[in-house]
Amino acid sequence: MNVLVINSGSSSLKYQMIEMPSENVVCNGLIERIGQQNSKFVYNPINGEGVEVESAIATHKEGLSKLVSYLLDERIGVLKTTDDLKLIGHRVVHGGSTFSKTRLVTPEVKSKIKDLFSLAPLHNPANLLGIEVCEELFPAAKQIVVFDTAFHQTMPSIAYKYALPKQISEEKKIRVYGFHGTSHKYVSEKANEFLGTTNTKLITLHIGNGASVSAVENGKCVDHSMGFSPTTGLVMGTRTGDIDPSVVLHLIKNLGYSVDEVSNILNKESGMLGMTGYSDFRDLISQSQNGNSDCTEALELYAYRVKKYIGAYVAAMNGLDALVFTAGAGENSVDLRKLICNQLSYLGIELDDNLNNIRAKELVEVQTKQSKVKIIIIPTNEELEIAKQCYELI
């Protein structure tokens, strides 16, 4: 059975069709810069010639309609009719406390996703839009949602509760939810498979434009760096990460910023971009090597924040078996991994510089022989994890 996995963003859409249960990729691609004149459409059938087109794509519906035309193409398509596709899996960032597992899309599920727009304003609206467009274009397919927050529902109350008045935290459901759960689940299971046991203590580092850390003990998440929203935790490409809430009050009450302006600052104008003018780690490292002191400081600050979480989670789990790097920068940035692992030998974490000099396409160990903790790079595959959960559901 083919499962089409959709990861819909505000101005982009990634997709992958995977045959289950063989886990063979049938096609993949992306649609970028939706709503602009220079939109980019990429379609890559595994057994055929790929397509890359740059032209205006006004809406998500237009982009997905373009995808349908290629999926049905007589020469390079992979479907005969849209009715041949029976299952579509969607990534939804925020499931709140309502969703702790994968769900079949119903009007009630869509309504709940909409109710959570304010908690993930950069993600949930686009996620729901992708669902609604696919319902229209693939009427015979079952639509299934996989929530980024679901993996973190195993956190104990001492990890997910805020010290707010009980009435507010419980009635208004204000708590730590956690994000990037699909990725953390995938790489932690791969790590345990590699280690040959689920009786492990892992720290998984999902490091990309969005970034988060999970403490995973015996296969279950016990703590996570992101909280009520995806803004908290590590410093990110454009997000502040952890910040004193009084800064927000000060910006609004004393400096005259509106709530919307502050939200935009925290989510879109801060992080590495706000500190340096660059949000991509490749640019940051290149600029640092060329003498840009702002970029050097930002990278050191970034690594420092990651180290603080590593130390905290080693303490929370009373030990560590493996440190796992994943996602764009985690998998590909030799320099960032070195910065993060530097001066962690007291925790038994010792990086081998020669082994680390790699951009991983598969699982690889990069610790020294003396290191008490394994350091593993595992390329994440959120699309495969979503396909697996969708297939298991039905």
C-alpha positions in Angstrom: 0.0 0.0 0.0 1.3 3.5 -0.9 1.2 6.1 1.8 1.6 9.8 0.7 3.2 11.7 3.6 2.6 15.5 3.6 4.5 18.0 5.7 2.8 21.3 5.0 4.4 24.6 6.1 3.2 28.2 5.7 4.9 28.7 2.4 6.3 25.3 1.6 5.3 21.6 1.4 7.5 18.5 1.5 6.1 15.2 0.4 7.1 11.6 0.1 5.2 8.5 -1.1 6.3 5.3 0.6 5.2 1.8 -0.1 4.3 0.0 3.1 5.2 -2.3 4.7 8.3 -2.6 2.5 9.3 1.0 3.4 10.4 1.6 -0.2 10.2 5.2 -1.4 8.1 5.6 -4.5 8.6 9.4 -5.1 9.5 12.5 -3.1 9.9 16.2 -3.5 9.0 19.6 -2.3 7.1 22.8 -3.2 8.8 26.0 -1.9 8.0 29.7 -1.8 4.3 29.2 -2.3 2.6 32.6 -3.0 5.7 34.0 -4.7 6.6 34.5 -8.4 9.7 32.3 -8.1 8.0 29.2 -6.5 9.9 26.0 -6.8 8.4 22.6 -7.6 10.4 19.4 -7.3 9.2 15.9 -8.2 11.5 12.9 -7.9 10.1 9.4 -8.9 12.6 6.8 -7.8 12.3 4.9 -11.1 12.1 7.8 -13.5 13.3 11.2 -14.5 13.0 13.9 -12.0 11.4 17.3 -12.5 12.3 20.7 -11.2 10.3 23.8 -12.2 10.5 27.4 -11.1 7.3 29.3 -11.7 4.6 31.1 -9.7 2.5 28.8 -7.5 -0.1 31.0 -5.8 -1.6 28.6 -3.2 -1.1 25.2 -1.5 -4.0 23.9 -3.6 -2.3 24.9 -6.8 0.9 23.3 -5.7 -0.8 20.0 -4.7 -2.8 20.1 -8.0 0.5 20.3 -9.8 1.8 17.3 -7.8 -1.3 15.3 -8.8 -0.7 16.0 -12.5 2.8 14.5 -12.1 1.7 11.5 -10.0 -0.7 10.7 -12.8 1.6 11.4 -15.7 1.7 8.6 -18.2 5.5 8.7 -18.5 6.8 9.4 -15.0 3.7 9.1 -12.8 3.2 6.5 -10.1 -0.6 6.3 -10.0 -3.2 5.6 -12.6 -6.0 7.6 -10.9 -6.2 9.6 -7.7 -8.5 6.8 -6.4 -5.4 4.5 -6.3 -4.1 6.4 -3.3 -5.8 5.1 -0.2 -3.8 6.7 2.6 -2.4 10.1 3.2 -0.4 10.9 6.4 -0.1 14.5 7.7 2.4 16.0 10.2 0.6 18.3 12.7 2.8 20.1 15.1 0.6 20.7 18.1 -1.9 18.2 19.4 -2.3 19.8 22.8 -3.4 17.4 25.6 -6.2 16.2 23.4 -4.1 13.9 21.1 -1.6 11.4 22.5 -1.6 9.2 19.4 -2.1 9.0 15.7 -5.7 9.8 14.6 -7.9 9.4 11.5 -9.1 12.8 10.3 -12.7 13.6 11.2 -14.5 17.0 11.4 -14.0 16.9 15.2 -10.2 16.3 14.8 -9.9 19.2 12.3 -11.9 21.4 14.8 -9.5 20.6 17.6 -6.4 21.3 15.4 -8.0 24.7 14.6 -8.5 25.3 18.3 -4.8 24.9 18.8 -3.8 27.6 16.2 -2.8 30.1 18.9 -0.3 27.6 20.4 1.5 26.9 17.1 0.7 29.9 14.9 3.6 29.1 12.4 2.6 25.5 12.0 -1.0 24.3 12.8 -2.8 26.6 10.3 -0.6 25.3 7.4 -0.9 21.7 8.6 -4.7 22.0 8.6 -4.6 23.6 5.2 -2.7 20.7 3.8 -5.3 18.3 5.2 -8.2 20.2 3.7 -6.6 20.5 0.2 -5.8 16.7 0.2 -9.3 15.9 1.2 -10.5 17.7 -1.9 -7.9 16.4 -4.3 -7.8 12.8 -3.1 -11.5 12.0 -2.1 -10.9 8.2 -1.9 -8.0 8.4 0.5 -8.1 8.2 4.3 -6.5 11.2 5.9 -4.4 10.5 9.0 -2.7 12.9 11.3 0.5 12.3 13.3 1.2 14.8 16.1 4.6 16.1 17.0 3.5 16.4 20.6 2.4 12.8 21.0 5.8 11.2 21.7 6.2 13.6 24.7 3.0 12.6 26.4 4.9 10.1 28.5 6.7 12.9 30.5 6.0 12.7 34.2 4.1 15.6 35.8 7.2 17.0 37.5 8.7 17.5 34.0 5.6 18.9 32.2 4.0 21.1 34.9 4.6 24.8 35.3 4.5 26.3 38.7 1.3 28.3 38.0 -1.9 28.4 40.1 -3.4 25.0 39.8 -6.7 26.3 38.4 -5.0 28.1 35.6 -2.6 25.2 34.6 -5.3 22.5 34.8 -8.4 24.2 33.5 -6.6 26.1 30.7 -4.3 23.2 30.0 -1.1 25.2 30.2 1.8 22.8 30.4 4.9 21.5 28.6 3.8 19.7 25.4 7.1 19.2 23.5 7.7 19.2 19.8 9.7 17.4 17.0 8.3 14.3 18.6 8.2 12.4 15.3 11.9 12.9 14.8 12.9 12.2 18.5 10.8 9.0 18.4 12.4 7.8 15.2 16.0 8.4 16.1 15.6 7.1 19.7 14.2 3.9 18.4 17.0 3.6 15.8 19.6 4.2 18.6 18.0 1.5 20.8 18.0 -0.9 17.9 21.7 -0.2 17.3 22.5 -0.6 21.0 20.5 -3.8 21.1 18.3 -2.9 24.1 15.6 -0.5 25.1 17.0 -0.3 28.6 18.9 2.9 27.8 19.3 6.5 28.8 19.5 8.7 25.7 19.7 12.4 24.9 18.5 13.2 21.4 19.5 16.5 19.8 17.3 17.6 16.9 19.3 20.5 15.5 18.1 22.5 12.5 16.4 25.8 12.0 14.0 24.6 14.7 15.9 22.8 17.5 15.0 20.7 20.6 16.4 18.2 23.1 14.7 15.2 24.5 15.7 13.0 27.4 14.6 9.4 26.5 14.7 6.7 29.2 13.9 3.1 28.4 12.3 4.2 25.1 10.0 6.9 26.6 10.4 10.6 26.6 10.9 11.8 30.2 11.8 15.5 29.5 12.0 17.9 26.6 13.3 21.4 25.9 10.4 22.9 24.1 7.4 23.8 26.3 3.9 25.2 25.8 4.9 26.3 22.4 7.8 25.6 19.9 9.4 29.0 20.9 11.1 27.8 24.1 14.2 25.7 24.8 17.3 26.1 22.6 18.1 29.2 20.6 16.9 28.5 17.1 17.2 30.0 13.6 14.7 32.8 14.2 13.3 31.9 17.6 14.6 33.1 21.0 14.5 29.9 22.9 14.3 30.3 26.7 13.7 33.9 27.8 12.6 35.6 31.0 8.8 36.2 30.6 9.3 39.6 32.1 11.1 40.6 28.9 7.8 40.0 27.0 5.9 42.1 29.6 8.5 44.9 29.4 8.3 45.0 25.6 4.5 45.4 25.8 4.0 47.4 28.9 7.0 49.8 28.9 8.2 49.9 25.3 4.9 50.0 23.5 5.1 46.9 21.4 1.8 45.2 20.5 1.2 41.5 21.3 1.4 40.7 17.6 4.7 42.6 17.2 6.2 40.7 20.2 5.0 37.4 18.8 6.7 38.2 15.5 9.9 39.3 17.3 10.1 36.1 19.4 9.3 33.7 16.5 10.6 35.3 13.3 13.2 38.0 14.1 15.2 36.6 17.0 17.5 33.6 17.5 20.6 33.4 15.3 19.0 35.7 12.7 18.4 38.4 15.3 21.9 38.1 16.7 23.8 38.0 13.4 21.6 38.5 10.4 22.0 34.9 9.4 19.8 31.9 10.3 21.5 29.1 8.4 24.3 27.3 10.3 26.3 27.0 7.0 26.3 30.8 6.7 27.0 31.3 10.4 30.1 29.0 10.3 31.4 30.4 7.1 31.0 34.0 8.4 32.7 33.0 11.7 35.6 31.5 9.9 36.0 34.7 7.9 36.2 36.8 11.1 32.6 37.8 11.8 32.7 38.1 15.6 28.9 38.3 16.0 28.6 34.8 14.3 31.4 33.4 16.4 29.7 34.6 19.6 26.3 33.3 18.4 27.7 29.8 17.7 29.4 29.7 21.1 26.2 30.9 22.8 24.2 28.2 20.9 26.5 25.4 21.9 26.6 26.7 25.5 22.8 26.5 25.7 22.8 22.9 24.3 25.4 21.9 26.9 23.3 23.2 29.7 20.4 20.9 28.6 22.7 18.0 28.2 24.0 18.5 31.8 20.4 18.9 33.1 19.2 15.7 31.4 22.1 13.6 32.5 21.2 14.7 36.1 17.5 14.0 35.5 18.2 10.4 34.3 21.1 9.8 36.6 23.3 8.8 33.7 23.7 8.6 29.9 24.3 5.8 27.5 24.3 7.8 24.2 24.1 11.3 22.8 22.3 11.3 19.5 22.6 14.1 16.8 20.0 14.5 14.1 18.3 16.9 11.7 20.0 19.3 9.2 22.8 20.8 11.3 23.0 17.9 13.7 23.7 15.5 10.8 25.8 17.8 8.7 27.6 20.3 10.8 31.0 19.0 11.8 31.9 22.3 13.6 28.6 22.5 15.6 28.9 19.0 16.9 32.5 19.8 18.0 31.4 23.0 19.7 28.7 21.1 21.6 30.8 18.2 22.7 33.8 20.3 23.7 34.5 20.2 27.5 32.0 17.5 28.3 34.6 14.8 29.2 33.5 15.1 32.8 30.2 13.5 31.7 32.1 10.8 29.8 31.4 12.5 26.4 34.5 12.5 24.2 34.3 13.3 20.5 36.8 11.8 18.0 37.6 14.7 15.7 38.6 12.4 12.8 35.4 10.3 13.0 33.4 13.5 13.4 34.6 14.8 10.1 31.5 13.4 8.3 28.2 14.4 6.9 26.2 11.4 7.8 23.9 9.6 5.4 23.5 6.7 7.7 23.9 5.9 11.4 27.6 6.4 12.5 29.5 6.5 15.8 31.9 9.4 16.4 33.1 9.0 20.0 36.7 8.2 21.0 37.6 4.7 22.2 37.9 6.1 25.7 34.5 7.8 25.7 32.1 6.3 28.3 29.1 7.7 26.3 28.4 6.8 22.7 28.0 9.8 20.3 25.8 8.7 17.4 24.7 10.6 14.3 21.4 9.3 13.0 19.8 10.9 10.0 16.1 11.5 10.9 13.3 10.3 8.6 10.1 11.9 9.9 8.3 10.9 6.7 9.0 7.2 7.2 8.0 7.4 10.8 4.7 9.1 9.8 4.1 6.4 7.1 4.8 3.6 9.7 2.3 5.1 12.2 -0.4 5.6 9.5 0.0 2.0 8.2 -0.1 0.6 11.8 -3.3 2.6 12.5 -5.3 1.0 9.8 
